[in-house]
Amino acid sequence: MYTVNTTLLIAIVLLIAVGVRYLTPSRERCPECNALREDDAPLCECGWIFEFDDEKPLQYGEVEDEETDDNDF
């Protein structure tokens, strides 16, 4: 028969396992091939397109400043 100490030990182990599983930060994975997303890359190796926050859109290539013309005709 189980004693109180054994039951308490099993409960503590389960709480630690659940805490480690759900409290550690997880990295985003591709739903198609389960590969880890690398450095906020918009595309996965398999071709899956990741979503991103609308507040921080991705920048492709170099950002070019618009040139202002001083010549108004």
Distance bins in CASP14 RR format, pairs under 12 A and 6 or more apart:
PFRMAT RR
TARGET T0000
AUTHOR 0000-0000-0000
RMODE 2
METHOD distances of the structure
MODEL  1
1 7 0 0 0 0 0 1 0 0 0 0 0
2 8 0 0 0 0 1 0 0 0 0 0 0
2 9 0 0 0 0 1 0 0 0 0 0 0
2 10 0 0 0 0 1 0 0 0 0 0 0
2 11 0 0 0 0 0 1 0 0 0 0 0
3 9 0 0 0 0 1 0 0 0 0 0 0
3 10 0 0 0 0 0 1 0 0 0 0 0
4 10 0 0 0 0 0 1 0 0 0 0 0
4 11 0 0 0 0 0 1 0 0 0 0 0
5 11 0 0 0 0 0 1 0 0 0 0 0
5 12 0 0 0 0 0 1 0 0 0 0 0
6 12 0 0 0 0 0 1 0 0 0 0 0
6 13 0 0 0 0 0 1 0 0 0 0 0
7 13 0 0 0 0 0 1 0 0 0 0 0
7 14 0 0 0 0 0 1 0 0 0 0 0
8 14 0 0 0 0 0 1 0 0 0 0 0
8 15 0 0 0 0 0 1 0 0 0 0 0
9 15 0 0 0 0 0 1 0 0 0 0 0
9 16 0 0 0 0 0 1 0 0 0 0 0
10 16 0 0 0 0 0 1 0 0 0 0 0
10 17 0 0 0 0 0 1 0 0 0 0 0
11 17 0 0 0 0 0 1 0 0 0 0 0
11 18 0 0 0 0 0 1 0 0 0 0 0
12 18 0 0 0 0 0 1 0 0 0 0 0
12 19 0 0 0 0 0 1 0 0 0 0 0
13 19 0 0 0 0 0 1 0 0 0 0 0
13 20 0 0 0 0 0 1 0 0 0 0 0
14 20 0 0 0 0 0 1 0 0 0 0 0
14 21 0 0 0 0 0 1 0 0 0 0 0
15 21 0 0 0 0 0 1 0 0 0 0 0
15 22 0 0 0 0 0 1 0 0 0 0 0
15 23 0 0 0 0 0 1 0 0 0 0 0
16 22 0 0 0 0 0 1 0 0 0 0 0
16 23 0 0 0 0 0 1 0 0 0 0 0
16 24 0 0 0 0 0 1 0 0 0 0 0
17 23 0 0 0 0 0 1 0 0 0 0 0
17 24 0 0 0 0 0 1 0 0 0 0 0
18 24 0 0 0 0 0 1 0 0 0 0 0
20 26 0 0 0 0 0 1 0 0 0 0 0
26 36 0 0 0 0 0 1 0 0 0 0 0
26 37 0 0 0 0 0 1 0 0 0 0 0
27 34 0 0 0 0 0 1 0 0 0 0 0
27 35 0 0 0 0 0 1 0 0 0 0 0
27 36 1 0 1 0 0 0 0 0 0 0 0
27 37 1 0 0 1 0 0 0 0 0 0 0
27 38 0 0 0 0 1 0 0 0 0 0 0
27 39 0 0 0 0 0 1 0 0 0 0 0
27 40 0 0 0 0 0 1 0 0 0 0 0
27 50 0 0 0 0 0 1 0 0 0 0 0
28 34 0 0 0 0 0 1 0 0 0 0 0
28 35 0 0 0 0 0 1 0 0 0 0 0
28 36 1 0 0 1 0 0 0 0 0 0 0
28 37 1 0 1 0 0 0 0 0 0 0 0
28 38 0 0 0 0 1 0 0 0 0 0 0
28 39 0 0 0 0 0 1 0 0 0 0 0
28 40 0 0 0 0 1 0 0 0 0 0 0
28 41 0 0 0 0 0 1 0 0 0 0 0
28 42 0 0 0 0 0 1 0 0 0 0 0
28 44 0 0 0 0 0 1 0 0 0 0 0
28 48 0 0 0 0 0 1 0 0 0 0 0
28 50 1 0 0 1 0 0 0 0 0 0 0
28 51 0 0 0 0 1 0 0 0 0 0 0
28 52 0 0 0 0 0 1 0 0 0 0 0
29 35 1 0 0 1 0 0 0 0 0 0 0
29 36 1 0 1 0 0 0 0 0 0 0 0
29 37 1 0 0 1 0 0 0 0 0 0 0
29 38 0 0 0 0 0 1 0 0 0 0 0
29 44 0 0 0 0 1 0 0 0 0 0 0
29 46 0 0 0 0 0 1 0 0 0 0 0
29 48 0 0 0 0 0 1 0 0 0 0 0
29 50 0 0 0 0 0 1 0 0 0 0 0
30 36 1 0 0 1 0 0 0 0 0 0 0
30 37 1 0 0 1 0 0 0 0 0 0 0
30 38 0 0 0 0 0 1 0 0 0 0 0
30 41 0 0 0 0 0 1 0 0 0 0 0
30 42 0 0 0 0 0 1 0 0 0 0 0
30 43 0 0 0 0 1 0 0 0 0 0 0
30 44 1 0 1 0 0 0 0 0 0 0 0
30 45 1 0 0 1 0 0 0 0 0 0 0
30 46 1 0 0 1 0 0 0 0 0 0 0
30 47 0 0 0 0 1 0 0 0 0 0 0
30 48 1 0 1 0 0 0 0 0 0 0 0
30 49 0 0 0 0 1 0 0 0 0 0 0
30 50 1 0 0 1 0 0 0 0 0 0 0
30 51 0 0 0 0 0 1 0 0 0 0 0
31 37 0 0 0 0 0 1 0 0 0 0 0
31 44 0 0 0 0 1 0 0 0 0 0 0
31 46 0 0 0 0 1 0 0 0 0 0 0
31 47 0 0 0 0 0 1 0 0 0 0 0
31 48 1 0 0 1 0 0 0 0 0 0 0
31 49 0 0 0 0 0 1 0 0 0 0 0
31 50 0 0 0 0 1 0 0 0 0 0 0
31 51 0 0 0 0 0 1 0 0 0 0 0
32 43 0 0 0 0 0 1 0 0 0 0 0
32 44 1 0 0 1 0 0 0 0 0 0 0
32 45 0 0 0 0 1 0 0 0 0 0 0
32 46 1 0 1 0 0 0 0 0 0 0 0
32 47 1 0 0 1 0 0 0 0 0 0 0
32 48 1 0 1 0 0 0 0 0 0 0 0
32 49 0 0 0 0 0 1 0 0 0 0 0
32 50 0 0 0 0 0 1 0 0 0 0 0
33 43 0 0 0 0 0 1 0 0 0 0 0
33 44 1 0 0 1 0 0 0 0 0 0 0
33 45 1 0 0 1 0 0 0 0 0 0 0
33 46 1 0 1 0 0 0 0 0 0 0 0
33 47 0 0 0 0 1 0 0 0 0 0 0
33 48 1 0 0 1 0 0 0 0 0 0 0
34 44 0 0 0 0 1 0 0 0 0 0 0
34 45 0 0 0 0 0 1 0 0 0 0 0
34 46 0 0 0 0 1 0 0 0 0 0 0
34 48 0 0 0 0 0 1 0 0 0 0 0
35 41 0 0 0 0 0 1 0 0 0 0 0
35 43 0 0 0 0 0 1 0 0 0 0 0
35 44 1 0 1 0 0 0 0 0 0 0 0
35 45 1 0 1 0 0 0 0 0 0 0 0
35 46 1 0 0 1 0 0 0 0 0 0 0
35 47 0 0 0 0 0 1 0 0 0 0 0
35 48 0 0 0 0 1 0 0 0 0 0 0
35 50 0 0 0 0 0 1 0 0 0 0 0
36 44 0 0 0 0 1 0 0 0 0 0 0
36 45 0 0 0 0 0 1 0 0 0 0 0
36 50 0 0 0 0 0 1 0 0 0 0 0
37 43 0 0 0 0 1 0 0 0 0 0 0
37 44 1 0 0 1 0 0 0 0 0 0 0
37 45 0 0 0 0 0 1 0 0 0 0 0
37 46 0 0 0 0 0 1 0 0 0 0 0
37 48 0 0 0 0 1 0 0 0 0 0 0
37 49 0 0 0 0 0 1 0 0 0 0 0
37 50 1 0 0 1 0 0 0 0 0 0 0
37 51 0 0 0 0 0 1 0 0 0 0 0
37 52 0 0 0 0 0 1 0 0 0 0 0
38 44 0 0 0 0 1 0 0 0 0 0 0
38 45 0 0 0 0 1 0 0 0 0 0 0
38 50 0 0 0 0 0 1 0 0 0 0 0
39 50 0 0 0 0 0 1 0 0 0 0 0
39 58 0 0 0 0 0 1 0 0 0 0 0
40 50 0 0 0 0 1 0 0 0 0 0 0
40 51 0 0 0 0 0 1 0 0 0 0 0
40 52 1 0 0 1 0 0 0 0 0 0 0
40 53 0 0 0 0 0 1 0 0 0 0 0
40 56 0 0 0 0 1 0 0 0 0 0 0
40 57 0 0 0 0 0 1 0 0 0 0 0
40 58 1 0 0 1 0 0 0 0 0 0 0
40 59 0 0 0 0 0 1 0 0 0 0 0
41 47 0 0 0 0 0 1 0 0 0 0 0
41 48 0 0 0 0 0 1 0 0 0 0 0
41 49 0 0 0 0 0 1 0 0 0 0 0
41 50 1 0 0 1 0 0 0 0 0 0 0
41 52 0 0 0 0 0 1 0 0 0 0 0
41 58 0 0 0 0 1 0 0 0 0 0 0
41 60 0 0 0 0 0 1 0 0 0 0 0
42 48 0 0 0 0 1 0 0 0 0 0 0
42 49 1 0 0 1 0 0 0 0 0 0 0
42 50 1 0 1 0 0 0 0 0 0 0 0
42 51 0 0 0 0 1 0 0 0 0 0 0
42 52 1 0 0 1 0 0 0 0 0 0 0
42 57 0 0 0 0 0 1 0 0 0 0 0
42 58 1 0 1 0 0 0 0 0 0 0 0
42 59 0 0 0 0 0 1 0 0 0 0 0
42 60 0 0 0 0 1 0 0 0 0 0 0
42 61 0 0 0 0 0 1 0 0 0 0 0
43 49 1 0 0 1 0 0 0 0 0 0 0
43 50 1 0 0 1 0 0 0 0 0 0 0
43 51 0 0 0 0 0 1 0 0 0 0 0
43 52 0 0 0 0 0 1 0 0 0 0 0
43 58 0 0 0 0 0 1 0 0 0 0 0
43 60 0 0 0 0 0 1 0 0 0 0 0
44 50 1 0 0 1 0 0 0 0 0 0 0
44 51 0 0 0 0 0 1 0 0 0 0 0
49 58 0 0 0 0 0 1 0 0 0 0 0
50 58 0 0 0 0 1 0 0 0 0 0 0
51 57 0 0 0 0 0 1 0 0 0 0 0
51 58 0 0 0 0 0 1 0 0 0 0 0
52 58 1 0 1 0 0 0 0 0 0 0 0
52 59 0 0 0 0 0 1 0 0 0 0 0
52 60 0 0 0 0 0 1 0 0 0 0 0
57 63 0 0 0 0 0 1 0 0 0 0 0
END
